């Protein structure tokens, strides 16, 4: 049986392979198609595939977040033992499911728990839902289109403590027809304006002085948002500050007045020169002063 070798040269180097040229059957030699092929060199090429991710870390980092009042959800590798500890509380332990999730309920709100799983450690604080703010007050400033807002809110560690934040929003009010005397009607062309803060006061800029706004302040903590407090303007900033603000149609009337006339110019009318007049001589003005 005859054997041939073929060299394949390419980016992976040179490979030498043996090819059976024929097979002996009985006393006869049966030729294979490969035996008749001439020795040749073949080049192997590869498309540019730089930067393609072909493997990724299968382990999951340990995370613990509040997901319900007095409850937290822990995420880590599947089927892993998770332990929760806090001072003066009973240690809790559970095993994650096939998705790597374990949920602990009936925890003490506002207390910091240490979470341990597979040698990793994290901390989490269960909380309650955040309550509504009160006494929302909106005040004008010396800056046009700017207001300051203050409100009161009872906070505690159980409700989120320092994690509590607030969203102050000004939304334009659509004034019914017949009640828009001197007030611009809010609509799609007047956007809402919002600002985030972690204190109980904020400054809001960029308001339209002609528009009436409805203001809301909404508290939020790691569990989500609470109920909003609302305060609505009964006078626009332009009315309160006595700012002269052009009406919406003032620009059109000005344009109409400044538009050039399309009527043809009137031909000048010839006039005769004025008749000559004789100068009038006036006596000097005198005032008599009596001296005793």
ABEGO torsion letter per residue (X at the ends): XBBBBBBBBBAAEBBBBBBBABBBBEABBBBBAAAABBBBBBBBBBBBABGBBABBBABBBBBBBBABBGBBBBBBBBGBBBBBBBBGBBBBBBBBBAAGBBBBBGBBBGBBBBBBBGGBBBBBBBBBBBBBBBGBBBBBBABBGBBBBBBBBBBBAAAGEAABBBBBBBBBBBBBBGAABGBBBBBAABBBBBBBBABABBBBBGBBAABBBBBBBBBBBAAEBBBBBBBBBABBAAAAAGBBBBBAAAAAAAAAAABBBABBBBBBBBBBBBBBBBBBBBBBBBBBBBBX
